[in-house]
Amino acid sequence: MSQDRPSINDILLTVQKFLDDAGPTMSGEAKYHAQVSSYLLGICERELRLAGDYDRKEAAQLSEFLGSKKPLSEMTGELCENIRAGKYDNDWDQVLNMVLEQTIDKVKVVKPRHLAPMHRDAE
Amino acid sequence: MTDEVDDIRRAVRRRFGNDAEIGNVAIPTLGGVNRTVIFDLTEGGRTRRLVSRQETYSAEDNPFLPATQQYKVMQVAFDEGVPVPEPVFEYDAADGMGNGFVTAFVAGETMPQRIFRAVDSDARLKIATDLAALLAKLHAIDAAKVPFLEGIPDSVDIIGNYLRLFDSYAEAHPAIELGFRWLERNRPIFGPRRVVHGDFRTGNFMVGPDGVRAALDWECAHIGQPMEDFGWLCVRSWRFGQIELAVGGFAERAPVYAAYEAAGGDRIDPDVVRFWEIFGLVRWAIYNVMQAYAHCERGRRGVAFAAMGRNTSLVEYELLMTLAGKYS
């Protein structure tokens, strides 16, 4: 499907800008919800832009770590079961670092400013 | 006269007589899952400012203490001299208002950023040492005075209870699994069990110019390890940007631990606090998962709940950075 301009990311940023402008003129709960809505649209915009790469990277990493190739959600489930069963107790730092890396990517979508400076992308 | 507080007026008159009047009504906008109403009660020639709280969300998987038990814990805490809003009365079946209660209104500020802006470093330290003294007093309460707390899941095995709760959402979270595994492998030897507040964090106590005035939000009270309250208070999310001040964004750890011991609390082992702090991060991550679950599966929808679901990853990041020794 070939859509006309603007792109989905552009639309999200445009609606987000509207909420950022309109929010401060509201009061009480509506003002708060406008802020949160803008925040959610920011997540959508970044996810559309970044999730494809992050998912591929995460799948490749998990596939190598687990030594099997399955859909991402199945591999994540397997990782969770193995952690709980204590299979990585002797490789703790390795699994911790891998999960940290994947969590950093999640945060880059949700709220990049939340990351410690050492994990932030150059702006 | 009929208005939005008609039911509260009826409940008040049942207890204080038909001359009792309520006025100066304020309804906070961010009441969360409760209906909260602040009002003046005039009866018997005096006027008091009171707060009414009613449960409006009572799903069977609601992990919080029933209102009637919260009220009893607050009553015992109040009687023992813990700063807490004075309990006034509890709603009953004849009120037809569900579960809830009325307490004295305590003036002051709960919003973290407003408190931080209003105080200098001396006042911050005073607040933190007040918190330590409050906890020492709370933890000294004889648990036999609140026997009904013994039966609740958080009192039996709080970590196991949160694992069960987490499993009930059937979501894969490797970071939370790592947190639970760490807790499993690093569990300290537990000491005597005490009455703990369970949700003692910046935002849940009232602060005035004179220091800490009241501990609020008793819906997570239970019997457990006293250091659980310290661990929760030190969780990074409750520092609200003041990340170097581990105790709720108010002070560093050492002077607060010393204040607790000086106020009669047991000696504090920093490693035990760290254990409960990591449990606190796990718990807070699960709480966010729970909000997403209620939003996606239970029809309790809204932008704030949706955002909390996504904020799970922010807590997971803090948990993993803490486990990796990069955050303290």
Chai-1 contact restraints between the chains, C-beta under 6 A:
chainA,res_idxA,chainB,res_idxB,connection_type,confidence,min_distance_angstrom,max_distance_angstrom,comment,restraint_id
A,G28,B,T29,contact,1.0,0.0,6.0,A-B,restraint_1
A,E29,B,T29,contact,1.0,0.0,6.0,A-B,restraint_2
A,H33,B,V303,contact,1.0,0.0,6.0,A-B,restraint_3
A,V36,B,V303,contact,1.0,0.0,6.0,A-B,restraint_4
A,V36,B,A304,contact,1.0,0.0,6.0,A-B,restraint_5
A,V36,B,A307,contact,1.0,0.0,6.0,A-B,restraint_6
A,S37,B,V303,contact,1.0,0.0,6.0,A-B,restraint_7
A,Y39,B,A307,contact,1.0,0.0,6.0,A-B,restraint_8
A,L40,B,A307,contact,1.0,0.0,6.0,A-B,restraint_9
A,I43,B,R310,contact,1.0,0.0,6.0,A-B,restraint_10
A,T76,B,A172,contact,1.0,0.0,6.0,A-B,restraint_11
A,G77,B,A172,contact,1.0,0.0,6.0,A-B,restraint_12
A,L79,B,P174,contact,1.0,0.0,6.0,A-B,restraint_13
A,C80,B,A172,contact,1.0,0.0,6.0,A-B,restraint_14
A,C80,B,P174,contact,1.0,0.0,6.0,A-B,restraint_15
A,C80,B,E177,contact,1.0,0.0,6.0,A-B,restraint_16
A,I83,B,E177,contact,1.0,0.0,6.0,A-B,restraint_17
A,I83,B,L178,contact,1.0,0.0,6.0,A-B,restraint_18
A,I83,B,R181,contact,1.0,0.0,6.0,A-B,restraint_19
A,R84,B,E177,contact,1.0,0.0,6.0,A-B,restraint_20
A,L96,B,A324,contact,1.0,0.0,6.0,A-B,restraint_21
A,V99,B,P174,contact,1.0,0.0,6.0,A-B,restraint_22
A,V99,B,A175,contact,1.0,0.0,6.0,A-B,restraint_23
A,V99,B,L178,contact,1.0,0.0,6.0,A-B,restraint_24
A,L100,B,L320,contact,1.0,0.0,6.0,A-B,restraint_25
A,T103,B,A175,contact,1.0,0.0,6.0,A-B,restraint_26
A,T103,B,S313,contact,1.0,0.0,6.0,A-B,restraint_27
A,T103,B,E316,contact,1.0,0.0,6.0,A-B,restraint_28
A,T103,B,Y317,contact,1.0,0.0,6.0,A-B,restraint_29
A,T103,B,L320,contact,1.0,0.0,6.0,A-B,restraint_30
A,K106,B,S313,contact,1.0,0.0,6.0,A-B,restraint_31
A,V107,B,S313,contact,1.0,0.0,6.0,A-B,restraint_32
A,V107,B,Y317,contact,1.0,0.0,6.0,A-B,restraint_33
A,V110,B,R310,contact,1.0,0.0,6.0,A-B,restraint_34
A,V110,B,S313,contact,1.0,0.0,6.0,A-B,restraint_35
A,K111,B,L314,contact,1.0,0.0,6.0,A-B,restraint_36
A,H114,B,L314,contact,1.0,0.0,6.0,A-B,restraint_37
